[in-house]
Amino acid sequence: MSAMIRSAQRWRWAGLFVLAVMLPGCAALIGDDRPVLDLVEGAQPAYPQAAREAGIEGEVTVVYTVTAEGRVTDLRVLESEPAGVFDQAALDAVRTWRYRPLRSGGEPVELTNVGSTLRFRLGEAYEGL
């Protein structure tokens, strides 16, 4: 299915739904009670064409670092269902995300183990990231 993912077209709004659900809010720090991060920009995931045509839905949980500048690095898939179908689309989208930097003592700080779950659903309207 990796060839299917690589050939995915950009997200098309008509009749498709990709919900980026972050745990909780915009993003959660896994295993931590620190504040929720504020997502300020980023691309929607592209729904892979072959998955759309086959009627496949699923979700991908990713883990990453948010730099002191708010950029995403060290991105990896933690789990996905079905495995491999939506992984690349999720990774490509999350790489574009930018967060408002979290500050500690007035200085921006890097955060590790940030987790987000992206849900891919067909047949519903989408209203924002």
TORPA-4810 file (N, C-alpha, C, O; in nm, 3 decimals):
<nodes>
NODE_1_0.079_-0.119_0.000_0.000_0.000_0.000_0.084_0.127_0.000_0.030_0.236_-0.020_M
NODE_2_0.216_0.116_0.022_0.298_0.236_0.025_0.297_0.309_-0.108_0.302_0.432_-0.110_S
NODE_3_0.290_0.236_-0.222_0.279_0.302_-0.352_0.148_0.379_-0.360_0.142_0.487_-0.419_A
NODE_4_0.044_0.324_-0.301_-0.086_0.390_-0.298_-0.075_0.521_-0.221_-0.130_0.622_-0.264_M
NODE_5_-0.005_0.521_-0.109_0.011_0.641_-0.028_0.091_0.745_-0.105_0.054_0.863_-0.107_I
NODE_6_0.201_0.702_-0.169_0.286_0.798_-0.242_0.210_0.865_-0.355_0.240_0.979_-0.390_R
NODE_7_0.114_0.797_-0.413_0.041_0.854_-0.525_-0.083_0.931_-0.482_-0.163_0.973_-0.566_S
NODE_8_-0.100_0.950_-0.352_-0.219_1.021_-0.302_-0.222_1.163_-0.355_-0.120_1.231_-0.364_A
NODE_9_-0.342_1.207_-0.389_-0.360_1.344_-0.435_-0.382_1.434_-0.316_-0.411_1.386_-0.206_Q
NODE_10_-0.369_1.566_-0.337_-0.397_1.664_-0.232_-0.541_1.647_-0.186_-0.627_1.603_-0.263_R
NODE_11_-0.566_1.682_-0.064_-0.698_1.675_-0.003_-0.801_1.750_-0.086_-0.777_1.863_-0.128_W
NODE_12_-0.916_1.688_-0.110_-1.027_1.751_-0.180_-1.146_1.751_-0.085_-1.182_1.647_-0.030_R
NODE_13_-1.206_1.869_-0.065_-1.308_1.888_0.037_-1.440_1.815_0.006_-1.504_1.767_0.099_W
NODE_14_-1.481_1.806_-0.118_-1.614_1.757_-0.154_-1.635_1.612_-0.109_-1.572_1.520_-0.160_A
NODE_15_-1.724_1.596_-0.013_-1.768_1.463_0.027_-1.670_1.383_0.110_-1.697_1.267_0.140_G
NODE_16_-1.557_1.440_0.148_-1.459_1.367_0.227_-1.437_1.436_0.359_-1.466_1.555_0.375_L
NODE_17_-1.387_1.362_0.453_-1.366_1.417_0.587_-1.236_1.363_0.643_-1.218_1.241_0.655_F
NODE_18_-1.148_1.451_0.678_-1.028_1.412_0.751_-1.029_1.495_0.876_-1.020_1.618_0.871_V
NODE_19_-1.039_1.430_0.989_-1.047_1.500_1.116_-0.915_1.484_1.187_-0.871_1.373_1.215_L
NODE_20_-0.852_1.596_1.216_-0.728_1.593_1.293_-0.766_1.616_1.438_-0.795_1.728_1.478_A
NODE_21_-0.766_1.510_1.514_-0.803_1.519_1.654_-0.675_1.506_1.736_-0.606_1.405_1.728_V
NODE_22_-0.646_1.607_1.812_-0.530_1.602_1.896_-0.574_1.567_2.038_-0.686_1.601_2.078_M
NODE_23_-0.491_1.501_2.113_-0.531_1.446_2.242_-0.468_1.520_2.358_-0.347_1.502_2.375_L
NODE_24_-0.533_1.601_2.439_-0.660_1.668_2.413_-0.635_1.798_2.339_-0.520_1.841_2.331_P
NODE_25_-0.734_1.861_2.285_-0.720_1.989_2.219_-0.635_1.978_2.095_-0.655_1.887_2.014_G
NODE_26_-0.541_2.069_2.077_-0.455_2.070_1.959_-0.347_1.964_1.964_-0.320_1.898_1.864_C
NODE_27_-0.284_1.947_2.078_-0.180_1.845_2.091_-0.161_1.815_2.238_-0.176_1.903_2.323_A
NODE_28_-0.128_1.693_2.267_-0.105_1.654_2.405_0.038_1.606_2.420_0.096_1.549_2.328_A
NODE_29_0.093_1.629_2.534_0.224_1.578_2.566_0.202_1.442_2.630_0.143_1.432_2.738_L
NODE_30_0.249_1.339_2.564_0.221_1.203_2.608_0.281_1.178_2.745_0.399_1.204_2.768_I
NODE_31_0.198_1.126_2.836_0.243_1.092_2.970_0.269_1.213_3.057_0.344_1.203_3.154_G
NODE_32_0.210_1.326_3.024_0.240_1.449_3.095_0.112_1.529_3.117_0.015_1.512_3.044_D
NODE_33_0.113_1.615_3.217_-0.002_1.702_3.244_0.028_1.846_3.209_-0.037_1.937_3.261_D
NODE_34_0.125_1.869_3.123_0.160_2.005_3.083_0.050_2.064_2.994_-0.038_1.991_2.948_R
NODE_35_0.054_2.196_2.971_-0.053_2.262_2.894_-0.067_2.211_2.751_0.026_2.154_2.694_P
NODE_36_-0.185_2.232_2.695_-0.214_2.198_2.557_-0.146_2.301_2.467_-0.146_2.420_2.498_V
NODE_37_-0.089_2.256_2.357_-0.025_2.345_2.261_-0.128_2.408_2.169_-0.234_2.350_2.144_L
NODE_38_-0.097_2.527_2.119_-0.186_2.600_2.030_-0.135_2.590_1.887_-0.032_2.650_1.853_D
NODE_39_-0.206_2.515_1.802_-0.169_2.501_1.661_-0.206_2.630_1.588_-0.321_2.673_1.594_L
NODE_40_-0.109_2.692_1.519_-0.136_2.819_1.453_-0.139_2.809_1.301_-0.196_2.897_1.236_V
NODE_41_-0.082_2.705_1.243_-0.091_2.686_1.098_-0.052_2.545_1.062_0.011_2.474_1.141_E
NODE_42_-0.090_2.504_0.942_-0.051_2.373_0.893_-0.150_2.317_0.793_-0.266_2.360_0.788_G
NODE_43_-0.104_2.223_0.715_-0.185_2.162_0.610_-0.277_2.053_0.665_-0.248_1.989_0.766_A
NODE_44_-0.388_2.035_0.596_-0.476_1.921_0.622_-0.413_1.798_0.558_-0.345_1.810_0.456_Q
NODE_45_-0.435_1.681_0.615_-0.384_1.560_0.550_-0.458_1.532_0.419_-0.578_1.556_0.409_P
NODE_46_-0.386_1.482_0.321_-0.446_1.440_0.195_-0.505_1.301_0.214_-0.438_1.212_0.269_A
NODE_47_-0.627_1.280_0.171_-0.689_1.147_0.180_-0.635_1.066_0.063_-0.658_1.103_-0.052_Y
NODE_48_-0.566_0.957_0.088_-0.508_0.879_-0.022_-0.615_0.833_-0.120_-0.718_0.779_-0.080_P
NODE_49_-0.591_0.856_-0.249_-0.688_0.825_-0.355_-0.733_0.679_-0.351_-0.853_0.651_-0.357_Q
NODE_50_-0.639_0.587_-0.340_-0.676_0.445_-0.340_-0.760_0.409_-0.219_-0.853_0.328_-0.229_A
NODE_51_-0.730_0.467_-0.103_-0.810_0.442_0.018_-0.950_0.499_0.000_-1.048_0.437_0.040_A
NODE_52_-0.959_0.617_-0.059_-1.090_0.679_-0.083_-1.172_0.591_-0.176_-1.289_0.564_-0.149_R
NODE_53_-1.111_0.548_-0.286_-1.184_0.465_-0.383_-1.226_0.331_-0.324_-1.330_0.276_-0.363_E
NODE_54_-1.148_0.278_-0.231_-1.180_0.150_-0.168_-1.273_0.166_-0.048_-1.315_0.067_0.011_A
NODE_55_-1.305_0.291_-0.011_-1.393_0.315_0.103_-1.328_0.288_0.238_-1.397_0.256_0.335_G
NODE_56_-1.197_0.300_0.244_-1.124_0.270_0.367_-1.117_0.394_0.456_-1.086_0.504_0.408_I
NODE_57_-1.146_0.377_0.584_-1.132_0.482_0.684_-1.031_0.433_0.788_-1.004_0.313_0.797_E
NODE_58_-0.976_0.525_0.865_-0.882_0.483_0.968_-0.828_0.599_1.047_-0.881_0.710_1.042_G
NODE_59_-0.721_0.572_1.121_-0.658_0.677_1.200_-0.511_0.646_1.220_-0.467_0.531_1.213_E
NODE_60_-0.436_0.754_1.246_-0.292_0.744_1.268_-0.258_0.829_1.390_-0.297_0.945_1.397_V
NODE_61_-0.186_0.771_1.484_-0.134_0.846_1.598_0.014_0.868_1.576_0.089_0.774_1.554_T
NODE_62_0.054_0.995_1.581_0.194_1.032_1.560_0.249_1.095_1.688_0.176_1.152_1.768_V
NODE_63_0.380_1.083_1.706_0.451_1.142_1.818_0.564_1.225_1.760_0.627_1.184_1.662_V
NODE_64_0.591_1.341_1.820_0.692_1.430_1.766_0.742_1.528_1.871_0.691_1.533_1.983_Y
NODE_65_0.842_1.606_1.831_0.896_1.714_1.913_0.849_1.845_1.853_0.844_1.860_1.731_T
NODE_66_0.816_1.941_1.939_0.788_2.077_1.895_0.905_2.162_1.943_0.930_2.174_2.063_V
NODE_67_0.977_2.223_1.848_1.094_2.302_1.882_1.054_2.431_1.953_0.936_2.466_1.959_T
NODE_68_1.152_2.499_2.007_1.126_2.627_2.073_1.067_2.729_1.976_1.004_2.826_2.019_A
NODE_69_1.087_2.708_1.846_1.030_2.797_1.744_0.890_2.754_1.701_0.826_2.824_1.623_E
NODE_70_0.843_2.640_1.752_0.709_2.592_1.718_0.702_2.497_1.601_0.593_2.462_1.556_G
NODE_71_0.816_2.454_1.549_0.818_2.361_1.435_0.818_2.216_1.483_0.862_2.185_1.594_R
NODE_72_0.767_2.127_1.397_0.760_1.984_1.428_0.886_1.914_1.376_0.924_1.931_1.260_V
NODE_73_0.950_1.835_1.464_1.065_1.753_1.425_1.052_1.615_1.489_0.961_1.592_1.569_T
NODE_74_1.142_1.525_1.454_1.147_1.390_1.514_1.011_1.320_1.507_0.969_1.257_1.604_D
NODE_75_0.946_1.331_1.396_0.811_1.279_1.376_0.814_1.129_1.346_0.894_1.083_1.265_L
NODE_76_0.724_1.054_1.413_0.713_0.911_1.385_0.570_0.864_1.412_0.497_0.924_1.492_R
NODE_77_0.533_0.756_1.345_0.401_0.695_1.368_0.410_0.607_1.491_0.498_0.521_1.500_V
NODE_78_0.320_0.629_1.585_0.312_0.547_1.704_0.225_0.425_1.677_0.261_0.312_1.712_L
NODE_79_0.110_0.449_1.613_0.023_0.338_1.572_-0.071_0.387_1.463_-0.097_0.507_1.451_E
NODE_80_-0.121_0.293_1.384_-0.216_0.327_1.278_-0.307_0.209_1.251_-0.272_0.093_1.270_S
NODE_81_-0.427_0.244_1.205_-0.528_0.143_1.174_-0.607_0.191_1.054_-0.669_0.297_1.062_E
NODE_82_-0.609_0.120_0.943_-0.527_0.002_0.915_-0.381_0.043_0.894_-0.351_0.151_0.844_P
NODE_83_-0.293_-0.045_0.932_-0.149_-0.016_0.927_-0.104_0.020_0.786_-0.133_-0.050_0.690_A
NODE_84_-0.030_0.131_0.777_0.032_0.171_0.651_-0.054_0.245_0.552_0.000_0.303_0.457_G
NODE_85_-0.184_0.247_0.567_-0.272_0.308_0.467_-0.266_0.460_0.471_-0.258_0.525_0.367_V
NODE_86_-0.269_0.518_0.590_-0.275_0.663_0.604_-0.148_0.723_0.665_-0.141_0.844_0.686_F
NODE_87_-0.049_0.639_0.693_0.071_0.686_0.763_0.140_0.803_0.692_0.166_0.906_0.754_D
NODE_88_0.168_0.787_0.563_0.242_0.892_0.492_0.161_1.021_0.483_0.217_1.129_0.496_Q
NODE_89_0.031_1.010_0.461_-0.053_1.131_0.454_-0.051_1.205_0.588_-0.046_1.328_0.591_A
NODE_90_-0.056_1.130_0.697_-0.051_1.192_0.829_0.084_1.258_0.854_0.090_1.372_0.900_A
NODE_91_0.192_1.188_0.824_0.327_1.243_0.844_0.349_1.369_0.761_0.404_1.467_0.809_L
NODE_92_0.305_1.366_0.634_0.322_1.481_0.546_0.249_1.604_0.600_0.301_1.715_0.593_D
NODE_93_0.129_1.584_0.653_0.052_1.696_0.706_0.115_1.750_0.835_0.135_1.871_0.848_A
NODE_94_0.145_1.662_0.928_0.196_1.706_1.058_0.331_1.777_1.043_0.361_1.867_1.121_V
NODE_95_0.410_1.738_0.946_0.538_1.807_0.921_0.517_1.956_0.893_0.607_2.036_0.919_R
NODE_96_0.401_1.994_0.841_0.374_2.135_0.807_0.317_2.214_0.924_0.307_2.336_0.916_T
NODE_97_0.280_2.146_1.032_0.217_2.214_1.144_0.315_2.304_1.218_0.433_2.272_1.233_W
NODE_98_0.263_2.418_1.263_0.340_2.512_1.344_0.257_2.547_1.467_0.137_2.574_1.458_R
NODE_99_0.324_2.547_1.581_0.257_2.576_1.707_0.308_2.707_1.765_0.420_2.749_1.738_Y
NODE_100_0.224_2.771_1.844_0.269_2.886_1.923_0.362_2.827_2.029_0.322_2.740_2.107_R
NODE_101_0.486_2.875_2.034_0.582_2.818_2.129_0.534_2.831_2.274_0.482_2.935_2.315_P
NODE_102_0.552_2.725_2.348_0.522_2.726_2.491_0.639_2.792_2.561_0.755_2.771_2.523_L
NODE_103_0.610_2.872_2.661_0.717_2.945_2.730_0.728_2.900_2.875_0.630_2.865_2.940_R
NODE_104_0.850_2.903_2.922_0.879_2.875_3.062_0.975_2.983_3.109_1.084_2.997_3.054_S
NODE_105_0.935_3.058_3.210_1.017_3.168_3.257_1.038_3.274_3.152_1.140_3.342_3.151_G
NODE_106_0.940_3.290_3.062_0.949_3.390_2.957_1.024_3.346_2.833_1.025_3.418_2.733_G
NODE_107_1.087_3.229_2.837_1.165_3.179_2.724_1.091_3.064_2.656_1.032_2.980_2.725_E
NODE_108_1.093_3.057_2.522_1.031_2.944_2.452_1.108_2.815_2.482_1.230_2.816_2.494_P
NODE_109_1.034_2.705_2.495_1.097_2.577_2.527_1.060_2.471_2.424_0.953_2.476_2.363_V
NODE_110_1.150_2.375_2.405_1.124_2.259_2.320_1.045_2.157_2.399_1.067_2.137_2.518_E
NODE_111_0.952_2.092_2.331_0.870_1.990_2.395_0.884_1.858_2.320_0.874_1.855_2.198_L
NODE_112_0.906_1.751_2.393_0.918_1.619_2.333_0.793_1.538_2.367_0.716_1.574_2.456_T
NODE_113_0.775_1.427_2.295_0.664_1.335_2.319_0.527_1.400_2.305_0.436_1.375_2.383_N
NODE_114_0.515_1.486_2.203_0.385_1.546_2.172_0.312_1.446_2.083_0.371_1.393_1.989_V
NODE_115_0.185_1.420_2.111_0.109_1.322_2.034_-0.017_1.380_1.974_-0.084_1.462_2.036_G
NODE_116_-0.048_1.336_1.853_-0.170_1.376_1.784_-0.227_1.254_1.712_-0.153_1.172_1.659_S
NODE_117_-0.359_1.244_1.710_-0.426_1.138_1.634_-0.505_1.203_1.522_-0.587_1.292_1.545_T
NODE_118_-0.480_1.158_1.400_-0.552_1.207_1.283_-0.648_1.099_1.238_-0.608_0.985_1.214_L
NODE_119_-0.774_1.134_1.228_-0.877_1.038_1.187_-0.920_1.067_1.045_-0.951_1.182_1.011_R
NODE_120_-0.922_0.965_0.963_-0.961_0.977_0.823_-1.100_0.915_0.807_-1.117_0.794_0.827_F
NODE_121_-1.199_0.997_0.771_-1.337_0.952_0.757_-1.393_1.000_0.624_-1.369_1.114_0.584_R
NODE_122_-1.466_0.914_0.556_-1.530_0.948_0.429_-1.672_1.001_0.452_-1.736_0.968_0.552_L
NODE_123_-1.720_1.085_0.360_-1.860_1.119_0.355_-1.910_1.226_0.450_-2.031_1.240_0.465_G
NODE_124_-1.824_1.301_0.513_-1.868_1.409_0.600_-1.798_1.537_0.558_-1.687_1.534_0.505_E
NODE_125_-1.865_1.649_0.583_-1.806_1.779_0.552_-1.699_1.810_0.653_-1.708_1.767_0.768_A
NODE_126_-1.597_1.885_0.612_-1.488_1.922_0.703_-1.492_2.071_0.727_-1.512_2.149_0.634_Y
NODE_127_-1.471_2.111_0.851_-1.480_2.252_0.886_-1.358_2.301_0.960_-1.372_2.364_1.066_E
NODE_128_-1.241_2.276_0.911_-1.121_2.333_0.971_-1.033_2.232_1.041_-1.073_2.119_1.067_G
NODE_129_-0.911_2.277_1.071_-0.811_2.190_1.133_-0.842_2.166_1.275_-0.768_2.094_1.343_L
</nodes>
